[in-house]
């Protein structure tokens, strides 16, 4: 297993697509910094009576939302790139245990996604606070970074979930296009559909959508947002694990039964 992990780490870090995806995550963080600067500049130019109406979405949460899709694409490319070139046959020849190969890919992708996601939200939060300062802009948390760490760790786990979901979908469909299309549906289209379902089912279904799990896992879910705060942290963690386990088992079974 150690050799399999080393091989998958070498593959992932030498792929051009990995550098591109991680670069896009860096661009996302840069955009959050620009948004913080614009919000601070706008606050300073607004009359006193209008400043109370200025609201900006939470920058770490926005960074998490955008980076989740980027890291999900990274998970897709970690499998589909090798399958598209036919090198997956060589991998299965050297390592006949396909389950071990999938586990090694999942382990490497999970570590990279967690570290990248945590770095993205931490940098976004720290730089955003530095720029905004003590301006009481609605939507921006004034809590210390240490108090927000449970939420940031939950966001990082959420990004790991998306990355592994992308990896498993690529293994199931053997198509980068199909896997990314399914991810976009789960990440963006499904929340829109659920948001238009009559109450209380919009909140009940929304609470188990992937994008709503991080806040509930950290115990900071917003009752007024889509998904609300219906799940306990333990239940949210269980749902998050199910989003990974179900496609992972399906991918493992199909890899064992299908030709490379």
PEBELKA-V6713 format. One record per residue. N is the residue number from 1. RES is the residue in one letter. OMEGA is omega as a letter, one per 40 degrees, with the letter a starting at -180 (none if undefined). NEAR is the number of other ideal C-beta (glycine too) atoms within 12 Angstrom. D_CENTER is the distance of its C-alpha to the mean C-alpha in Angstrom with 2 decimals. Layout:
n->N res->RES omega->OMEGA near->NEAR d_center->D_CENTER
n->N res->RES omega->OMEGA near->NEAR d_center->D_CENTER
This chain:
n->1 res->X omega->i near->18 d_center->26.11
n->2 res->X omega->i near->11 d_center->26.21
n->3 res->X omega->i near->16 d_center->27.46
n->4 res->X omega->i near->27 d_center->24.76
n->5 res->X omega->i near->23 d_center->22.02
n->6 res->X omega->i near->16 d_center->23.94
n->7 res->X omega->a near->25 d_center->24.29
n->8 res->X omega->i near->36 d_center->20.64
n->9 res->X omega->i near->23 d_center->19.79
n->10 res->X omega->i near->17 d_center->22.58
n->11 res->X omega->a near->30 d_center->21.40
n->12 res->X omega->a near->36 d_center->17.82
n->13 res->X omega->i near->20 d_center->19.07
n->14 res->X omega->i near->15 d_center->21.90
n->15 res->X omega->i near->28 d_center->20.10
n->16 res->X omega->a near->14 d_center->20.31
n->17 res->X omega->i near->27 d_center->17.13
n->18 res->X omega->i near->32 d_center->15.24
n->19 res->X omega->a near->18 d_center->16.97
n->20 res->X omega->a near->17 d_center->16.32
n->21 res->X omega->i near->34 d_center->12.52
n->22 res->X omega->i near->30 d_center->12.52
n->23 res->X omega->i near->17 d_center->15.18
n->24 res->X omega->i near->26 d_center->13.22
n->25 res->X omega->i near->38 d_center->10.67
n->26 res->X omega->i near->23 d_center->14.04
n->27 res->X omega->i near->19 d_center->15.31
n->28 res->X omega->i near->34 d_center->12.62
n->29 res->X omega->i near->34 d_center->13.78
n->30 res->X omega->i near->22 d_center->17.28
n->31 res->X omega->i near->24 d_center->17.00
n->32 res->X omega->i near->39 d_center->16.06
n->33 res->X omega->i near->28 d_center->19.13
n->34 res->X omega->i near->21 d_center->21.23
n->35 res->X omega->i near->30 d_center->20.30
n->36 res->X omega->i near->36 d_center->21.38
n->37 res->X omega->a near->23 d_center->24.54
n->38 res->X omega->i near->21 d_center->25.34
n->39 res->X omega->i near->33 d_center->24.96
n->40 res->X omega->i near->29 d_center->27.24
n->41 res->X omega->i near->18 d_center->29.68
n->42 res->X omega->i near->21 d_center->29.83
n->43 res->X omega->a near->29 d_center->30.47
n->44 res->X omega->a near->18 d_center->33.32
n->45 res->X omega->a near->14 d_center->34.93
n->46 res->X omega->i near->17 d_center->34.81
n->47 res->X omega->a near->12 d_center->37.93
n->48 res->X omega->a near->11 d_center->37.75
n->49 res->X omega->a near->8 d_center->38.05
n->50 res->X omega->a near->12 d_center->34.99
n->51 res->X omega->i near->19 d_center->32.55
n->52 res->X omega->a near->14 d_center->31.78
n->53 res->X omega->a near->15 d_center->30.37
n->54 res->X omega->i near->26 d_center->27.75
n->55 res->X omega->i near->16 d_center->24.21
n->56 res->X omega->i near->30 d_center->20.90
n->57 res->X omega->i near->25 d_center->17.45
n->58 res->X omega->a near->36 d_center->15.89
n->59 res->X omega->i near->44 d_center->14.72
n->60 res->X omega->i near->48 d_center->12.12
n->61 res->X omega->i near->36 d_center->10.61
n->62 res->X omega->i near->30 d_center->10.95
n->63 res->X omega->i near->45 d_center->9.45
n->64 res->X omega->a near->49 d_center->6.26
n->65 res->X omega->a near->34 d_center->6.53
n->66 res->X omega->a near->35 d_center->7.54
n->67 res->X omega->i near->46 d_center->5.63
n->68 res->X omega->i near->44 d_center->2.44
n->69 res->X omega->i near->34 d_center->5.82
n->70 res->X omega->a near->38 d_center->7.35
n->71 res->X omega->i near->48 d_center->5.91
n->72 res->X omega->i near->48 d_center->6.46
n->73 res->X omega->i near->41 d_center->9.74
n->74 res->X omega->i near->48 d_center->10.37
n->75 res->X omega->i near->48 d_center->10.44
n->76 res->X omega->a near->44 d_center->12.74
n->77 res->X omega->i near->40 d_center->14.91
n->78 res->X omega->i near->46 d_center->15.32
n->79 res->X omega->a near->49 d_center->17.37
n->80 res->X omega->i near->33 d_center->18.65
n->81 res->X omega->i near->32 d_center->20.01
n->82 res->X omega->i near->33 d_center->22.22
n->83 res->X omega->a near->33 d_center->23.23
n->84 res->X omega->i near->21 d_center->24.14
n->85 res->X omega->a near->18 d_center->26.48
n->86 res->X omega->a near->14 d_center->28.05
n->87 res->X omega->i near->20 d_center->27.36
n->88 res->X omega->i near->30 d_center->25.81
n->89 res->X omega->i near->18 d_center->29.46
n->90 res->X omega->i near->17 d_center->30.34
n->91 res->X omega->a near->30 d_center->27.52
n->92 res->X omega->i near->24 d_center->28.77
n->93 res->X omega->i near->14 d_center->32.30
n->94 res->X omega->i near->18 d_center->31.68
n->95 res->X omega->a near->26 d_center->29.50
n->96 res->X omega->i near->16 d_center->30.89
n->97 res->X omega->a near->19 d_center->28.67
n->98 res->X omega->i near->29 d_center->25.83
n->99 res->X omega->i near->24 d_center->24.11
n->100 res->X omega->i near->25 d_center->24.17
n->101 res->X omega->i near->39 d_center->22.72
n->102 res->X omega->i near->40 d_center->19.74
n->103 res->X omega->i near->27 d_center->19.32
n->104 res->X omega->i near->32 d_center->19.62
n->105 res->X omega->a near->45 d_center->17.04
n->106 res->X omega->a near->40 d_center->14.55
n->107 res->X omega->a near->29 d_center->15.60
n->108 res->X omega->i near->35 d_center->15.33
n->109 res->X omega->a near->47 d_center->11.90
n->110 res->X omega->a near->36 d_center->10.68
n->111 res->X omega->a near->27 d_center->12.65
n->112 res->X omega->a near->37 d_center->11.62
n->113 res->X omega->a near->44 d_center->7.83
n->114 res->X omega->a near->29 d_center->8.91
n->115 res->X omega->i near->23 d_center->11.55
n->116 res->X omega->a near->39 d_center->9.93
n->117 res->X omega->i near->44 d_center->7.24
n->118 res->X omega->i near->32 d_center->10.29
n->119 res->X omega->a near->29 d_center->12.55
n->120 res->X omega->a near->43 d_center->10.84
n->121 res->X omega->i near->45 d_center->11.02
n->122 res->X omega->i near->30 d_center->14.37
n->123 res->X omega->i near->28 d_center->15.88
n->124 res->X omega->a near->43 d_center->14.96
n->125 res->X omega->a near->38 d_center->16.52
n->126 res->X omega->a near->25 d_center->19.46
n->127 res->X omega->i near->28 d_center->20.45
n->128 res->X omega->i near->41 d_center->20.02
n->129 res->X omega->a near->29 d_center->22.30
n->130 res->X omega->a near->18 d_center->24.69
n->131 res->X omega->a near->27 d_center->25.09
n->132 res->X omega->i near->34 d_center->25.30
n->133 res->X omega->a near->18 d_center->27.46
n->134 res->X omega->i near->12 d_center->29.32
n->135 res->X omega->a near->27 d_center->29.01
n->136 res->X omega->a near->18 d_center->28.21
n->137 res->X omega->a near->32 d_center->25.86
n->138 res->X omega->a near->18 d_center->24.50
n->139 res->X omega->a near->25 d_center->20.77
n->140 res->X omega->a near->32 d_center->20.65
n->141 res->X omega->i near->26 d_center->20.88
n->142 res->X omega->a near->19 d_center->23.97
n->143 res->X omega->i near->18 d_center->23.09
n->144 res->X omega->a near->11 d_center->23.29
n->145 res->X omega->a near->23 d_center->20.27
n->146 res->X omega->i near->13 d_center->21.41
n->147 res->X omega->a near->15 d_center->21.29
n->148 res->X omega->a near->32 d_center->17.69
n->149 res->X omega->i near->20 d_center->16.51
n->150 res->X omega->i near->22 d_center->15.83
n->151 res->X omega->a near->34 d_center->13.39
n->152 res->X omega->i near->38 d_center->11.73
n->153 res->X omega->i near->29 d_center->11.69
n->154 res->X omega->i near->35 d_center->10.31
n->155 res->X omega->i near->47 d_center->7.33
n->156 res->X omega->i near->37 d_center->7.04
n->157 res->X omega->i near->38 d_center->7.71
n->158 res->X omega->i near->48 d_center->5.19
n->159 res->X omega->i near->50 d_center->2.57
n->160 res->X omega->i near->42 d_center->6.01
n->161 res->X omega->i near->47 d_center->6.57
n->162 res->X omega->a near->50 d_center->4.79
n->163 res->X omega->i near->50 d_center->6.48
n->164 res->X omega->i near->46 d_center->9.47
n->165 res->X omega->i near->49 d_center->9.72
n->166 res->X omega->i near->49 d_center->10.08
n->167 res->X omega->a near->49 d_center->12.55
n->168 res->X omega->i near->41 d_center->14.47
n->169 res->X omega->i near->41 d_center->14.81
n->170 res->X omega->i near->43 d_center->16.17
n->171 res->X omega->a near->42 d_center->18.52
n->172 res->X omega->a near->30 d_center->19.66
n->173 res->X omega->a near->26 d_center->20.31
n->174 res->X omega->i near->26 d_center->21.22
n->175 res->X omega->i near->20 d_center->20.25
n->176 res->X omega->a near->30 d_center->17.48
n->177 res->X omega->a near->18 d_center->18.42
n->178 res->X omega->a near->19 d_center->18.40
n->179 res->X omega->a near->37 d_center->15.07
n->180 res->X omega->i near->29 d_center->13.35
n->181 res->X omega->i near->21 d_center->15.52
n->182 res->X omega->i near->28 d_center->14.47
n->183 res->X omega->i near->40 d_center->10.74
n->184 res->X omega->i near->24 d_center->11.81
n->185 res->X omega->i near->22 d_center->14.07
n->186 res->X omega->a near->30 d_center->11.66
n->187 res->X omega->a near->34 d_center->9.18
n->188 res->X omega->a near->24 d_center->12.28
n->189 res->X omega->a near->17 d_center->15.60
n->190 res->X omega->i near->25 d_center->15.59
n->191 res->X omega->i near->26 d_center->14.97
n->192 res->X omega->i near->18 d_center->17.85
n->193 res->X omega->a near->17 d_center->20.06
n->194 res->X omega->i near->30 d_center->19.53
n->195 res->X omega->a near->23 d_center->20.26
n->196 res->X omega->i near->15 d_center->23.62
n->197 res->X omega->a near->18 d_center->24.68
n->198 res->X omega->i near->11 d_center->27.54
n->199 res->X omega->e near->14 d_center->27.15
n->200 res->X omega->a near->13 d_center->26.65
n->201 res->X omega->i near->18 d_center->24.72
n->202 res->X omega->i near->25 d_center->22.12
n->203 res->X omega->a near->27 d_center->21.19
n->204 res->X omega->i near->19 d_center->21.61
n->205 res->X omega->a near->25 d_center->19.47
n->206 res->X omega->a near->35 d_center->16.90
n->207 res->X omega->a near->32 d_center->16.55
n->208 res->X omega->i near->30 d_center->15.17
n->209 res->X omega->a near->41 d_center->12.63
n->210 res->X omega->a near->44 d_center->8.99
n->211 res->X omega->a near->42 d_center->8.31
n->212 res->X omega->a near->44 d_center->11.37
n->213 res->X omega->a near->45 d_center->10.92
n->214 res->X omega->i near->45 d_center->9.73
n->215 res->X omega->i near->40 d_center->12.91
n->216 res->X omega->i near->40 d_center->15.06
n->217 res->X omega->i near->35 d_center->14.14
n->218 res->X omega->a near->34 d_center->15.23
n->219 res->X omega->a near->23 d_center->18.13
n->220 res->X omega->a near->29 d_center->17.52
n->221 res->X omega->a near->32 d_center->16.78
n->222 res->X omega->a near->24 d_center->18.78
n->223 res->X omega->a near->17 d_center->21.49
n->224 res->X omega->a near->11 d_center->21.99
n->225 res->X omega->i near->27 d_center->18.51
n->226 res->X omega->a near->31 d_center->17.41
n->227 res->X omega->i near->32 d_center->16.78
n->228 res->X omega->a near->28 d_center->18.95
n->229 res->X omega->a near->26 d_center->19.22
n->230 res->X omega->a near->28 d_center->20.91
n->231 res->X omega->i near->31 d_center->19.24
n->232 res->X omega->i near->17 d_center->20.21
n->233 res->X omega->a near->25 d_center->17.81
n->234 res->X omega->i near->14 d_center->19.13
n->235 res->X omega->i near->21 d_center->18.74
n->236 res->X omega->i near->35 d_center->15.12
n->237 res->X omega->i near->24 d_center->14.53
n->238 res->X omega->i near->18 d_center->16.69
n->239 res->X omega->i near->31 d_center->14.90
n->240 res->X omega->i near->36 d_center->11.51
n->241 res->X omega->a near->24 d_center->13.71
n->242 res->X omega->i near->20 d_center->15.37
n->243 res->X omega->i near->34 d_center->12.44
n->244 res->X omega->a near->34 d_center->12.39
n->245 res->X omega->a near->19 d_center->16.16
n->246 res->X omega->i near->20 d_center->17.55
n->247 res->X omega->i near->35 d_center->16.28
n->248 res->X omega->i near->34 d_center->16.82
n->249 res->X omega->i near->21 d_center->20.40
n->250 res->X omega->i near->21 d_center->21.01
n->251 res->X omega->a near->36 d_center->19.92
n->252 res->X omega->i near->26 d_center->22.16
n->253 res->X omega->a near->18 d_center->25.03
n->254 res->X omega->i near->24 d_center->24.92
n->255 res->X omega->a near->34 d_center->24.79
n->256 res->X omega->a near->20 d_center->27.81
n->257 res->X omega->a near->13 d_center->29.73
n->258 res->X omega->i near->18 d_center->29.16
n->259 res->X omega->i near->12 d_center->30.67
n->260 res->X omega->none near->24 d_center->28.52
